[in-house]
Every structure is written in C-alpha cells, then in structure tokens.
Amino acid sequence: MMGIRTSRLIKPVRGWSEDLPDPEEEQRVYPRLIRVNEINDVWMEILRYVNYGWGGQWFTVILLLCCSPLCLWFLLLPGFFHNVPTSLIFMIITACFFLVSFVLIHLRSVLFEPRGAPVRFNRKQQKVYVYEYKKSIWPWARWPVTIKVFDWADIQGERVEMSGHADWGHRVYCAVCRPGTYQVADRFVLTWTVGSIHDVYGLWSACCQYMQGKAVSDKPLRTDTPPDWTPFRTVRWPEDMDKASRAVPEWS
C-alpha cells in the first residue's frame, strides 16, 4: 500500500503521508526494530522515546532555578513591602506562586516524566498493550497511567512526515479500527519522529512479522542513551497489566 496517495482508512491521522502495508500481508521490507526492551517467543516490548524538546526543557529548568533565589532574596530585602498597597502584595504573591509552579512542572517533567512509554506485543494472545499517561499542568497532581489493550487484527499502520524546525522526520501511528472495518476508533503512536524513512518501514515490518509468528532480530538499530535520559525509573506497569501483557493464553 506504500506509495498510494489516498488512505484506505476512514478518518486518517492528521498530516497523513501514506498507509503502511496491511499487518497480515507478506512484508517486503527487511524487519529491524529501532529500540527494543525485551523480545521472546511470547511478547515483545518496544520503547517510544521522544527525541526532541528535552534540551529546551533542561535549559528552562536551569535558568529558572538560578533566577528563583535572586527573586526571593529581592523580595526579602528589609522594607520592600513597606507602604506597598495590599493589592500589589497580592499580585506579587500570586506571581511567585505561578513561578514556583512553572519551575516545579518543568523539573518534574525532565526528571520523572515516563520515558520511552512502551508498547507490548503479545503474539500468543494477538493483543497489543500500550502504556499511556496523562500529564497535568499542575506539578502536585498525579499523572495517572493507563494501559490500553487492542486486538492486533484491528490495527493498521500510518506514516506521517514531520517537517517542523525541531521535529523533522517520520512517525508511525497505529490506527485501531472497528472490527472488520477501516473505521478508526482509536489511535496511538508506535514511534515518535525518526530521521530515516527506512527505519520506520523496518519497524513496522518487524512488528508485523513478529505478530505473524516469524523470527525478528533482537538486535535493534539504536542502543545508545536517548536524549531524554533520566537517572530515575519512570515507567511502572500496573501489576495486573504487567502480568496480563506477558501471559500465555490457556488455549495456546
């Protein structure tokens, strides 16, 4: 289906470039995973690292952390609040509150935001488990984790060519269709932007061949430290879904 300029899907992804081959078809591209966390005869886990924006966030955090003590020192100078209207004091306190919140949300993001939010493919079950989380703008709010579960038979692949200044390359989206149709009911990212179109073709081919029961190499293209590295463990599967996503069905 690569090269056809009209999508077979009803409601293709925004910025659609092309449909990828049907998952049940014989894949013609050499299968090659970009990054892989685990691969065995039952399940495979690939990682979805976001490859842009982290340098800017770290710069913002460092700049704000350097500026915040100076602002606090200035506010605590003797006599600063003498003869200052109450309304102005309230505005200053409010501005400080939002400044602290802004610092904390960026600090929490660069240190604790889930990295490489994984996707697990269980070929014995023919199901896909997608690790998602909901980020809040408030630094003290929880970022709840949701595991979405889809039937592999309902998934179609889409490629999107990105041309932004900081986000240039290709993405793969998985459209989840209503059973037996091309009516898209949900969608998730299979890989964030990578530079080479051949890498995304190889990734899609690897996922399809793995779910078809064929051999896929456990040696990925990338093994280096990703740009969004953090020293903390940020991905924690809920215990029940961790077990379910790795289980072999009784009928297998």
C-alpha positions as CSV (number, residue, x, y, z in Angstrom):
1,M,0.0,0.0,0.0
2,M,3.1,2.3,0.3
3,G,3.0,4.9,-2.5
4,I,-0.8,5.1,-2.8
5,R,-1.9,8.7,-2.1
6,T,-5.3,8.0,-0.7
7,S,-5.8,6.4,2.6
8,R,-7.9,3.3,3.0
9,L,-8.9,4.4,6.5
10,I,-11.9,6.4,7.4
11,K,-10.5,9.5,9.2
12,P,-6.8,9.1,8.6
13,V,-4.3,10.7,11.0
14,R,-3.7,14.4,10.8
15,G,-0.8,15.0,8.4
16,W,-1.2,11.6,6.8
17,S,1.5,10.7,4.3
18,E,0.7,7.0,3.5
19,D,-0.8,3.8,4.7
20,L,1.7,1.1,5.7
21,P,1.2,-2.5,4.4
22,D,-1.6,-4.5,5.9
23,P,-0.4,-6.3,9.0
24,E,-1.4,-9.7,7.6
25,E,0.4,-9.2,4.3
26,E,3.8,-10.6,3.4
27,Q,6.2,-7.8,4.5
28,R,8.6,-6.8,1.7
29,V,10.9,-4.6,3.9
30,Y,13.6,-6.1,6.0
31,P,12.4,-6.1,9.6
32,R,14.5,-4.1,12.0
33,L,13.5,-2.7,15.4
34,I,14.6,0.8,16.3
35,R,14.8,0.2,20.1
36,V,13.6,-2.9,22.0
37,N,13.4,-3.6,25.7
38,E,12.5,-7.3,25.5
39,I,11.7,-9.9,22.8
40,N,10.9,-13.5,23.3
41,D,8.6,-16.1,21.9
42,V,5.6,-14.8,23.8
43,W,5.9,-11.0,24.0
44,M,7.9,-8.1,22.7
45,E,8.3,-4.6,24.3
46,I,9.4,-1.7,22.2
47,L,10.3,1.8,23.5
48,R,8.9,5.1,22.2
49,Y,11.3,7.8,23.1
50,V,10.5,11.4,22.3
51,N,13.6,12.7,20.5
52,Y,13.1,16.5,20.7
53,G,12.4,19.3,23.2
54,W,14.4,18.0,26.2
55,G,17.3,20.3,25.7
56,G,15.0,23.3,25.8
57,Q,13.3,22.0,29.0
58,W,16.6,21.5,30.8
59,F,17.7,25.0,29.8
60,T,14.5,26.4,31.2
61,V,14.8,24.5,34.4
62,I,18.4,25.5,35.0
63,L,17.6,29.2,34.2
64,L,14.6,29.3,36.5
65,L,16.5,27.6,39.3
66,C,19.2,30.2,39.0
67,C,16.8,33.1,38.9
68,S,14.4,32.0,41.7
69,P,16.8,32.5,44.6
70,L,17.6,36.0,43.4
71,C,13.9,36.9,43.2
72,L,13.4,35.5,46.7
73,W,16.3,37.5,48.0
74,F,14.9,40.6,46.4
75,L,11.5,40.1,48.0
76,L,13.0,39.6,51.4
77,L,15.0,42.8,51.4
78,P,14.2,44.9,54.5
79,G,11.5,47.4,53.9
80,F,10.5,46.0,50.5
81,F,6.8,45.7,51.5
82,H,6.6,48.9,53.5
83,N,4.0,51.3,52.1
84,V,3.1,48.8,49.3
85,P,-0.6,48.5,48.6
86,T,-2.3,45.3,49.6
87,S,-3.4,44.6,46.0
88,L,0.2,44.8,44.8
89,I,1.4,42.4,47.5
90,F,-1.3,40.0,46.4
91,M,-0.2,40.3,42.8
92,I,3.4,39.6,43.8
93,I,2.5,36.6,45.9
94,T,0.3,35.2,43.0
95,A,3.2,35.8,40.5
96,C,5.6,33.9,42.9
97,F,3.2,31.0,43.2
98,F,2.9,30.6,39.4
99,L,6.7,31.0,39.0
100,V,7.3,28.2,41.6
101,S,4.6,26.1,39.9
102,F,6.3,26.7,36.5
103,V,9.7,25.6,37.9
104,L,8.3,22.5,39.5
105,I,6.3,21.3,36.5
106,H,9.4,21.5,34.3
107,L,11.6,20.0,36.9
108,R,9.2,17.1,37.4
109,S,9.0,16.7,33.6
110,V,12.7,16.4,32.9
111,L,13.3,14.1,35.9
112,F,10.1,12.0,36.3
113,E,8.0,12.0,33.2
114,P,7.7,8.4,31.8
115,R,10.4,7.9,29.3
116,G,10.1,5.6,26.2
117,A,6.4,4.8,27.1
118,P,6.5,1.2,25.9
119,V,4.2,-0.9,23.7
120,R,4.0,-4.6,24.3
121,F,3.1,-7.1,21.6
122,N,1.8,-10.4,22.8
123,R,1.8,-12.7,19.8
124,K,0.3,-15.7,21.6
125,Q,-2.7,-13.5,22.6
126,Q,-2.6,-11.4,19.4
127,K,-3.0,-8.3,21.5
128,V,-1.2,-5.1,21.9
129,Y,-0.7,-3.3,25.3
130,V,0.0,0.4,25.1
131,Y,1.5,2.3,28.1
132,E,0.0,5.8,28.2
133,Y,-0.1,8.5,30.9
134,K,-1.9,11.8,31.4
135,K,0.3,14.7,32.2
136,S,-1.2,17.6,34.2
137,I,-0.1,21.2,34.2
138,W,-0.2,21.2,38.0
139,P,3.1,19.9,39.4
140,W,1.5,18.4,42.5
141,A,-1.3,16.5,40.6
142,R,-0.9,12.8,39.8
143,W,0.0,11.7,36.3
144,P,-2.3,8.6,36.0
145,V,-1.1,5.7,33.9
146,T,-3.5,4.0,31.6
147,I,-2.8,0.7,29.7
148,K,-4.8,0.4,26.5
149,V,-5.4,-3.0,25.1
150,F,-6.1,-3.7,21.5
151,D,-6.6,-6.7,19.2
152,W,-3.8,-6.8,16.6
153,A,-6.3,-7.8,13.9
154,D,-7.9,-4.3,14.3
155,I,-4.7,-2.3,13.8
156,Q,-3.5,-0.5,10.7
157,G,-0.2,1.4,10.2
158,E,0.1,5.1,9.1
159,R,3.2,7.1,8.3
160,V,3.4,10.9,8.9
161,E,6.2,13.0,7.6
162,M,7.1,15.8,10.0
163,S,8.7,19.0,8.8
164,G,8.9,21.2,11.8
165,H,12.0,23.1,12.7
166,A,12.8,20.9,15.8
167,D,10.8,17.8,14.8
168,W,11.8,16.7,11.4
169,G,11.5,13.1,10.0
170,H,8.9,10.4,10.1
171,R,6.4,9.0,12.6
172,V,4.3,5.8,12.7
173,Y,0.8,5.8,14.1
174,C,-1.3,2.7,14.7
175,A,-5.0,3.3,13.8
176,V,-7.3,1.0,15.8
177,C,-10.3,0.2,13.6
178,R,-13.7,-1.2,14.5
179,P,-13.6,-5.0,13.9
180,G,-13.9,-5.9,10.2
181,T,-13.8,-2.2,9.0
182,Y,-11.5,0.7,8.3
183,Q,-13.4,3.0,10.6
184,V,-10.9,4.4,13.0
185,A,-12.0,4.2,16.7
186,D,-8.7,5.0,18.4
187,R,-5.0,5.7,17.6
188,F,-1.6,5.6,19.2
189,V,2.0,6.4,18.3
190,L,4.2,3.5,17.5
191,T,7.3,5.6,17.2
192,W,7.9,9.3,17.6
193,T,9.9,11.1,15.0
194,V,13.0,9.4,13.5
195,G,15.1,10.7,10.6
196,S,15.1,7.9,8.2
197,I,12.1,6.6,6.3
198,H,13.7,3.2,6.0
199,D,13.8,3.0,9.8
200,V,10.1,3.4,10.2
201,Y,9.4,0.9,7.3
202,G,11.7,-1.6,9.1
203,L,10.0,-1.0,12.4
204,W,6.5,-1.6,11.0
205,S,7.7,-4.7,9.2
206,A,9.3,-6.1,12.4
207,C,6.1,-5.6,14.4
208,C,4.0,-7.3,11.7
209,Q,6.4,-10.2,11.2
210,Y,6.7,-10.7,15.0
211,M,2.9,-10.9,15.3
212,Q,2.8,-13.3,12.3
213,G,5.0,-15.7,14.3
214,K,8.1,-15.1,12.3
215,A,11.6,-14.5,13.5
216,V,12.7,-10.9,14.3
217,S,16.2,-9.9,15.3
218,D,16.7,-8.9,18.9
219,K,19.5,-6.5,17.8
220,P,17.9,-3.1,17.3
221,L,19.2,-0.1,15.3
222,R,19.7,2.0,18.4
223,T,21.3,1.0,21.7
224,D,22.7,4.4,22.7
225,T,21.4,6.6,25.6
226,P,18.4,8.5,24.4
227,P,18.3,12.4,24.5
228,D,15.6,12.3,27.2
229,W,17.6,10.1,29.6
230,T,16.9,10.4,33.4
231,P,18.5,8.6,36.3
232,F,15.1,7.6,37.7
233,R,12.9,4.7,36.8
234,T,9.9,6.4,35.3
235,V,7.9,3.5,33.7
236,R,6.0,1.4,36.2
237,W,3.4,-1.0,34.8
238,P,0.4,-1.7,37.0
239,E,1.0,-5.2,38.4
240,D,-2.2,-6.7,36.9
241,M,-1.5,-5.4,33.4
242,D,2.2,-6.3,33.7
243,K,1.2,-9.9,34.3
244,A,-1.6,-9.9,31.7
245,S,0.6,-8.5,28.9
246,R,3.2,-11.2,29.4
247,A,0.8,-14.1,29.9
248,V,0.3,-17.1,27.6
249,P,-3.4,-17.8,27.0
250,E,-4.7,-21.2,28.1
251,W,-5.6,-22.2,24.6
252,S,-2.1,-21.6,23.2
